[in-house]
Amino acid sequence: MARKSATEVKIDFLVKEIRELRHETKSLRADINKGKGAIWILIAIAGIVTSGYNYFIK
């Protein structure tokens, strides 16, 4: 088994780090999209509650 040169070791390390960053980026995007959905749901509920309040009070 041939030994790797220092450059090959560094390249392998960089490739591994890039793969990890891609995975982290995908998971962060998924979390952000979930947060956006939660915000839209909360805004919709607030709108319904406000509409009902204004309808019955006025």
N, C-alpha and C positions, 0 to 999 in steps of 0.2 A: 504494500500500500504506500503510494507516494505521499510525501508530506506536502501540504499546501504552503504556498508562499504567503508572506504577510499581506500582500495586496489581495490575494484570493480570500483570505480570512476576513479582511475588512469589507470586501464586496459582499461576501455571504452575510456578514453582520448587518450591513446596510439593507440588503434585500429582506432579511428577517424583520428589521425595524419598519420598513415600508409596509410590509404585509400587516403587521400589528396596527400601524396607524390607519390603514384602510379599514380594518375590522372595527377599530374604535370610532372612526368617522361614521361608519354605517350605523353603529349602535347609537351614537349621539343624534344622528338624523332621525332615527326612529323615536327616540325620546322626545325630541323637539316636536315632531309631528303629533305625538300623543298629547303633548301640552297644548298645542294649537287646537286640537279637537276639544279638549276639556274647556278651554277658554270660550270657544264658540257655544258649547252647550250651556255654560254658565250665563253667557250673554242672552241666549234664547230664553232660559228660565227667568232671568231678571226681566226681560221684556214681557213675558207672559204675566208674571206677578204684577208688574207695574200697570199693564193694561187692565187686568182684573181689578186692581185697586182703584184706578181712575174710573172704571165703568160703574162700580158699585158706590163709590163715594160721591161722584158728581151726578 
